[in-house]
Amino acid sequence: MEKPATSTEPEEPWSTPLAGYKWFNESTFKLGSYGYQQPTSSSYDFTCPTITNETEFPLTLKLTGLIPNTTYSNLKVGIYNTSGT
């Protein structure tokens, strides 16, 4: 049985991989590459200034842990006051 770590890497039709890449070790694959395990969790973070009535304000939403080159739809953001309205 061949030992991948001591064998020759096959010729690949794409660019040179990043340092540390081992063609036989899936844990060194870049996120989204064939065989790479998907992240098990995602998270989000809001950056929002003080809000006043009838005033536009910037809202920054940072999503992490999602799969690259994937389309996500039906995402919603809501703002509630202290009474839940």
QUILINRA-V327682 format. One line per field, one symbol per residue. psi: psi as a letter, one per 30 degrees, with the letter a starting at -180 (. if undefined). A space follows every 50 residues. Layout:
psi = ???
This chain:
psi = kkjefglkklkkgalkllkfkjffjffgkkkflkfkkkkfllllkkjkak klkhkklkkkjjklglklhkkklhkkkkkklffg.
